[in-house]
């Protein structure tokens, strides 16, 4: 599972069996539509898994996160993740 930061500041989350090859594909217009329109991209975070289905599950989990939660993960601030997962309701 990996997170790219695109030229416009957006994040793209994906998973692959070969990270080096996939990064090359993103940079050379062979990646996802999101990244093709926002080049260049840079790798800002990745996790390794022995099974691609575990990486895909984690990809889908992180894709659903807020930008602030992804930034905490990228910055190595896991202690902030539970707090950022909570919804705040105002009356």
Residue pairs with C-beta under 8 A, 6 or more apart in sequence:
1 13
1 14
1 15
1 46
1 47
1 49
1 55
1 56
1 58
1 59
1 62
2 13
2 14
2 15
2 16
2 19
2 22
2 23
2 43
2 45
2 46
2 47
3 11
3 12
3 13
3 43
3 44
3 45
3 46
3 62
3 70
3 73
3 74
4 11
4 12
4 13
4 14
4 23
4 26
4 35
4 41
4 42
4 43
4 44
5 11
5 41
5 42
5 44
6 12
6 34
6 35
6 38
6 39
6 41
7 38
7 39
7 40
7 41
8 38
10 34
10 38
11 44
11 67
11 70
12 26
12 32
12 34
12 35
12 38
12 41
13 59
13 62
13 63
13 70
14 22
14 32
14 59
15 52
15 55
15 56
15 58
15 59
16 22
16 55
17 52
19 43
19 46
22 31
23 41
23 43
25 31
26 32
26 35
26 39
26 41
27 39
27 40
27 41
29 36
29 39
31 41
35 41
44 74
45 73
45 74
47 55
47 58
49 55
49 58
62 70
62 73
65 73
65 84
65 85
66 84
68 84
69 80
69 81
69 84
69 85
72 78
72 80
72 81
72 84
73 81
